Amino acid sequence: MAQRLLTAAVVIGVGLGLSPAVASHGAPAAAKAAQRLPRPIYVPPVKHVFVINIENKGYDETWGPTSTAPYLAHKLRKKGVLLNSYYGTAHNSLPNYLAQISGQAPNTATQGDCQTYTKFVSSGPVQAPQQQVGVGCVYPRSVRTLPRQLTNHGLSWTGYMQQARGNCVHPKLGAVDTTQHATKGHNYAVRHNPFMYFRSITSRHFYCRHHVRRLGDLTADLKHVRTTPNLTYITPDLCADGHDNPCANGQPGGLVQVNAFLKSWVPKILASRAFKKNGMLVITADESDGPVQDSTACCGELTGPNTPAPGILGPGGGRVGALVISQWSSPNTFSSTPYNHYALLASLEEIFGLAKLGMAGQVGLDRFGLDVYNTSWWTP
């Protein structure tokens, strides 16, 4: 059932019921956390969300019968609800990641994956819905993000970056981004780490290093509920996410590497105490790519003020699909409700009781509803 069929239920709220939060890995929460919004009645009591993005994979390639990622397309797919009308919001990669954590539409620099790590330069007043007008890569501290929302409301988050050589790794402002192409020994890509494009995160040195970490730290963090963040955001490297084929070290890439990565990490997530207690896992792709680039869109996606076509050759990032696994999502089911990365952001904000940011606040945009949370847990 599409979320839009439940509009009347939005006015009925229940408290989040979250215990006083402790920032991830033992850092004290803010003394006075901002008050959260009531959770819509159709949203279950999720407290830990895990998001994994793979790279440049269209729906049919990933989820079709000939998928070369059988663990994802068959075994994991049977554990949850497949969103078969889920779309990327732009081309190239970077603006899709930015959409997921800020709701900012692309500009010409982010569409080019920010080959040079430049400041965002404003050229006019903010336009609805909360869109910065201008061009550039690193947004000023005033631009709101999901991570800062979580912190301000006493909730925890961590971005786990595979092959990052340290925490909070990014170029100096104005420098060329040397991670645009993988090498035999280094596959980390800054452009797949959206947290590095907001001064509200990077200008706070300790805060950034504390929250944007190496993937290897996740194993220890999953051992306890208290050390598992409310939002766990996982970015595989350029080989493991399927971007490169072959990989820089000569190994086969693409979905073969995606399959191996997920087989290694997803069982740890599903077996964790936090996931079993109240967790939800979302696996999707940033954008659709292939011999003929898919630049279609859904959900009445707005172009934003800075580029006439978010998908460069069209209105969006193409159909990619998404899988949601949780105790509130029935195994081996599907939803055809149109969603995109802005809808994912809006859905996370509803889970955590946060205001909608940027394009997540677009009028008429569907959020995850009883088509996704489709077990018998909810009764009207």
C-alpha positions in Angstrom: 0.0 0.0 0.0 1.5 3.3 -1.0 2.2 5.8 1.8 0.1 8.4 0.1 -3.0 6.3 0.8 -2.3 6.9 4.5 -2.3 10.7 4.5 -5.0 10.7 7.1 -2.8 8.7 9.5 -0.1 11.3 9.5 -1.9 13.5 11.9 -1.9 10.7 14.5 1.5 10.4 16.1 3.1 8.2 18.7 6.3 9.0 20.6 9.5 7.6 19.3 10.1 5.8 22.6 13.9 6.1 22.2 16.0 6.0 25.3 18.2 9.0 25.9 20.8 8.8 23.2 24.4 8.5 23.6 26.5 9.7 20.6 28.3 6.8 18.9 31.2 5.2 20.6 30.7 6.6 24.0 30.8 10.4 23.3 28.2 12.2 25.5 25.0 13.3 23.9 24.1 17.0 23.8 23.0 18.2 27.2 19.7 19.5 25.8 18.7 17.6 22.7 16.1 19.2 20.5 12.6 17.8 20.7 11.8 15.2 18.1 8.6 15.2 16.0 6.0 12.5 16.7 6.5 9.3 14.7 3.7 8.8 12.1 1.5 5.9 13.3 2.3 3.7 10.3 6.1 3.9 11.0 7.3 1.1 13.2 9.7 1.6 16.2 12.9 1.4 14.2 15.9 2.7 16.2 18.9 1.5 14.1 19.0 2.0 10.3 21.8 0.6 8.1 22.2 2.0 4.6 24.5 0.4 2.0 25.0 1.9 -1.5 26.4 0.1 -4.5 27.5 1.9 -7.6 26.2 2.5 -11.1 23.8 -0.5 -11.3 20.4 -0.4 -13.0 17.4 -2.4 -11.8 17.5 -5.2 -14.3 21.2 -5.8 -14.0 21.1 -6.0 -10.2 17.8 -7.7 -9.5 17.0 -9.6 -12.7 17.3 -13.4 -13.1 20.8 -13.2 -14.7 22.2 -11.0 -11.9 25.9 -11.8 -11.1 25.2 -10.9 -7.5 23.0 -14.0 -6.5 23.5 -13.4 -2.8 21.9 -10.0 -3.2 19.4 -10.7 -5.9 18.2 -14.0 -4.6 19.1 -14.9 -1.0 18.9 -11.4 0.5 16.0 -10.5 -1.7 14.0 -13.3 -0.1 14.5 -11.7 3.3 12.7 -8.4 2.6 10.6 -6.2 0.4 12.0 -5.1 -3.0 11.2 -1.6 -4.0 11.0 -2.1 -7.8 10.2 1.5 -8.6 13.1 3.2 -6.7 15.1 5.7 -8.6 18.4 7.6 -8.4 18.0 11.4 -8.5 20.9 12.5 -10.7 24.1 11.7 -12.6 26.9 11.4 -11.8 27.5 9.7 -8.5 28.0 12.5 -6.0 24.7 14.3 -6.1 22.9 11.0 -5.4 24.8 10.6 -2.1 24.2 14.3 -1.2 20.5 13.8 -1.9 20.4 11.0 0.7 21.8 13.1 3.6 20.8 16.7 2.7 18.1 16.9 0.1 20.1 19.3 -2.0 19.6 19.0 -5.7 22.7 18.9 -8.0 24.7 21.7 -9.4 27.1 21.6 -12.3 30.1 20.9 -10.0 28.5 18.0 -8.1 27.2 16.6 -11.4 30.8 16.4 -12.5 31.7 14.5 -9.3 33.8 17.5 -8.0 37.1 16.8 -9.7 38.4 19.7 -7.7 37.3 20.0 -4.0 35.9 23.6 -4.2 33.8 25.7 -1.9 30.2 26.1 -2.8 29.8 29.7 -4.0 26.3 31.2 -3.6 24.8 33.3 -6.4 21.4 34.1 -5.0 19.0 33.6 -2.1 17.9 30.1 -0.9 14.9 28.8 -3.0 12.2 26.5 -1.9 12.5 23.7 -0.8 15.6 24.8 1.1 17.8 24.8 -2.0 21.2 26.5 -2.1 21.6 28.6 -5.3 25.0 28.6 -6.8 27.8 26.2 -7.8 30.5 24.2 -6.0 31.2 21.2 -3.9 31.5 21.9 -0.2 28.4 23.5 1.3 28.7 26.1 4.0 28.0 25.4 7.7 24.5 26.9 7.4 23.3 24.0 5.1 21.4 21.5 7.2 22.1 17.8 7.0 20.7 14.5 8.3 23.9 13.9 10.4 23.6 17.2 12.1 19.9 16.7 12.7 20.7 13.4 14.4 23.3 15.0 16.6 21.1 17.9 17.6 18.4 15.5 18.6 20.6 13.3 20.7 20.9 10.5 18.2 24.1 8.9 16.9 25.4 8.3 13.4 28.6 7.0 11.7 29.8 6.8 8.1 32.0 3.7 7.6 34.3 4.1 4.6 36.1 1.1 3.1 39.8 1.6 2.4 39.8 5.2 3.8 43.3 5.9 5.1 42.1 7.3 8.3 39.0 9.1 9.6 37.4 12.2 7.9 39.6 11.8 4.8 39.1 14.5 2.1 41.2 16.9 0.0 42.2 20.4 1.1 39.7 23.0 -0.1 40.7 24.0 -3.6 42.8 20.9 -4.3 42.3 18.3 -7.0 40.6 15.2 -5.7 43.2 12.4 -6.3 40.7 9.7 -5.3 38.7 10.0 -8.5 40.4 6.9 -9.9 41.4 3.8 -7.9 45.0 2.4 -7.8 46.1 -1.1 -7.1 46.5 -0.4 -3.4 43.8 2.3 -2.8 40.2 2.2 -3.8 38.6 4.9 -1.5 36.6 7.6 -3.3 35.8 10.8 -1.5 32.9 11.4 -3.9 31.1 8.4 -2.5 31.5 9.8 1.1 28.8 12.5 1.2 29.8 13.7 4.7 32.9 15.3 3.3 30.9 17.9 1.4 29.4 19.8 4.3 31.4 22.3 6.4 29.0 21.6 9.3 30.8 18.3 9.5 34.3 18.8 8.2 35.1 22.1 9.9 34.5 20.4 13.3 37.7 18.3 13.3 37.0 16.1 16.3 33.4 15.7 15.4 34.2 14.6 11.8 37.0 12.2 12.8 34.7 10.7 15.4 31.8 10.1 13.0 33.4 9.4 9.6 35.5 6.3 10.1 37.1 3.3 8.5 34.9 0.3 7.7 36.9 -2.1 9.9 35.6 -0.3 13.0 32.1 -1.6 12.2 32.9 -5.1 13.4 33.5 -4.0 17.0 30.7 -1.4 17.0 28.1 -4.1 16.1 28.9 -6.2 19.2 26.7 -4.0 21.4 23.5 -2.1 21.0 25.0 0.9 22.8 27.9 1.1 20.3 25.8 0.6 17.2 24.8 4.1 15.8 21.2 5.0 15.1 22.3 5.5 11.5 25.0 3.3 10.1 26.0 4.5 6.6 28.3 2.1 4.7 30.3 3.0 1.6 32.3 0.1 -0.1 35.4 1.0 -2.0 35.5 1.4 -5.8 36.1 -2.3 -6.3 33.7 -3.7 -3.8 30.8 -1.3 -4.7 30.8 -2.6 -8.3 32.0 0.7 -9.8 35.1 -0.6 -11.4 35.2 -3.6 -13.7 37.9 -4.8 -13.7 39.2 -3.5 -10.4 42.4 -1.6 -10.3 44.2 -4.7 -9.0 43.1 -6.7 -12.1 40.4 -8.7 -10.3 36.9 -9.0 -11.8 34.7 -6.2 -10.6 31.1 -5.2 -11.0 28.4 -7.1 -9.3 30.8 -10.0 -8.6 32.6 -7.8 -6.1 29.3 -6.4 -4.8 28.2 -10.0 -4.1 31.4 -10.8 -2.2 31.2 -7.6 -0.1 27.6 -8.1 0.9 28.3 -11.8 1.8 31.0 -10.6 4.1 29.2 -7.7 5.8 25.5 -8.2 5.7 25.5 -11.4 7.9 27.3 -9.4 10.6 24.6 -6.7 10.4 21.7 -9.1 10.5 23.2 -11.0 13.4 23.9 -7.9 15.4 21.9 -7.2 18.6 20.9 -3.8 17.4 19.5 -5.1 14.1 17.7 -8.0 15.8 16.2 -5.7 18.4 14.9 -2.9 16.2 16.9 -2.6 13.1 16.3 -1.9 9.4 18.7 -2.5 6.4 18.4 -0.6 3.1 20.5 -1.6 0.1 20.3 0.4 -3.0 22.5 1.9 -5.8 23.4 5.5 -6.3 22.5 5.7 -10.0 21.7 3.5 -13.0 24.4 3.1 -15.6 25.0 0.9 -18.6 25.6 1.0 -22.4 22.8 3.5 -22.6 22.6 5.7 -19.6 19.2 5.7 -17.8 18.3 9.2 -16.8 14.7 8.7 -16.0 13.1 9.9 -12.8 10.1 9.4 -10.6 8.1 11.0 -8.0 7.7 14.4 -9.7 11.3 15.1 -9.0 12.1 18.8 -9.2 15.1 20.0 -11.1 16.4 22.4 -8.4 17.7 25.9 -9.2 21.2 25.1 -10.4 20.9 22.8 -13.4 18.2 22.2 -16.0 18.5 18.4 -15.9 19.5 16.5 -12.7 20.4 13.5 -14.8 22.4 15.6 -17.3 20.7 13.8 -20.2 17.3 13.6 -18.5 15.4 14.4 -15.3 16.9 11.8 -12.9 19.3 9.0 -12.1 17.4 6.1 -13.5 15.7 3.1 -12.0 17.9 1.2 -9.5 15.6 -0.6 -7.0 16.1 -0.9 -3.3 15.8 -3.8 -0.8 14.5 -3.2 2.7 15.0 -5.9 5.4 13.5 -5.6 8.9 11.2 -7.4 11.3 8.4 -5.1 10.0 8.9 -6.0 6.3 7.6 -9.3 5.1 10.1 -11.6 3.4 10.0 -12.0 -0.4 7.5 -9.2 -1.0 7.7 -6.1 -3.2 6.4 -2.6 -3.5 5.8 -0.7 -6.7 5.3 2.7 -5.0 7.7 5.2 -6.6 10.6 6.2 -4.4 13.9 7.9 -4.9 16.9 9.1 -2.7 14.9 12.1 -1.5 12.1 9.7 -0.4 14.7 7.7 1.5 15.9 10.8 3.3 12.3 11.7 4.1 11.6 8.2 5.4 14.7 8.2 7.7 13.6 11.6 9.0 10.2 10.2 9.8 11.8 7.2 11.6 13.9 9.5 13.8 11.3 12.2 14.3 13.1 14.9 12.3 12.0 17.7 10.0 12.2 17.2 6.3 15.3 18.7 4.6 15.5 20.1 1.1 13.8 18.0 -1.6 12.7 15.5 1.1 10.1 18.1 1.9 8.7 18.2 -1.6 4.9 18.2 -1.6 3.5 14.9 -2.5 6.7 12.9 -2.1 6.0 9.4 -0.8 7.7 8.1 2.3 8.0 4.5 3.3 4.5 3.3 4.5 2.6 0.1 4.9 3.9 -1.1 1.5 7.3 -1.3 3.1 6.3 -2.0 6.7 4.0 -4.7 5.5 3.8 -7.2 8.3 0.9 -7.5 10.6 2.5 -5.3 13.3 0.3 -2.3 12.6 -3.5 -2.2 13.1 -5.5 1.0 12.4 
